[in-house]
Amino acid sequence: MSLQEKVAQALESVRPGLQADGGDVELVEVSQDGIVKVKLTGACGGCPMAAMTLQFGVTKAIKDFVPEIKEVLSV
């Protein structure tokens, strides 16, 4: 399984929670040096809690599932 596939699978684990609040997350890029770029969409895109969602939801899920990831950035 590729790094991108692993990250996509990790995102699937948090997607239902985001969608329940009217948002979603889109995988933009996974670089070979372990940097993931995601885009919060829908209600998550303009939510004041988006930074917390990214850090404690999305980033944690990705790093728990794919420990070789160094950083998750929102674009």
N, C-alpha and C positions, 0 to 999 in steps of 0.2 A: 504494500500500500504506500503510495507516495505521500510526501509531507502535506501536499495540498488536500489529498483525500482524507487524511487524518484530521486536519483542521476543519474541513467541511463536515465531517462526522461529529466533531466536538460542537460545532455550531448548531447542529440538529438537536443536540441535547438541551440547548437554551432557547431555541426558537419557539416552542410552544408557550413559554412564559412571556416572551416578547409579544407574540401574536395575541395573547390574551389581553394585553394592554393596548392593542391597536398598532403595534410596531412590528419591526422585523430587523434582521441583520443580513447584510449582503457581503460575501467574501469578495474582496477586490483583488488581492495579490498575496502570495506567499513567496518570499524571497528565499534563496538558498542559504542566506546567512541568518535565518530564523526570525525575520521580521514579517509580521502579518498585518495587512491593511484591511480594515472592514469599514462598512458604511452602515450606520444605523438609519433605518428608513421608517416611513409612516409616522405614527405618533412619537416614536423614539427619536426621530430626527430633530425635533424642535423641543423636546422635553428638557426641563431644567435638571432632571435627574439623569440625563444621558451619560454624563461623565462617570457617575456612580455605577450605572448599569454596565458601562464598558469595563470599568476596572474590576468590580466585584462579581459581575455575572459572566460577561463574555470572556474577558481575559483569564479569569480563574478557570473556567471550563476548558478553554484551549490549553492552558499550561498544565492543568491536571491530566488531560488526555494526551497531550503532545509536549512532554517536558523539554524537548530540544528547542522549543520556541522561546526566543529571548524577549520579544516585545510585541505588543499589539497596539496598533495605532488606528485612530478613527480618521477617515478622510472624507 
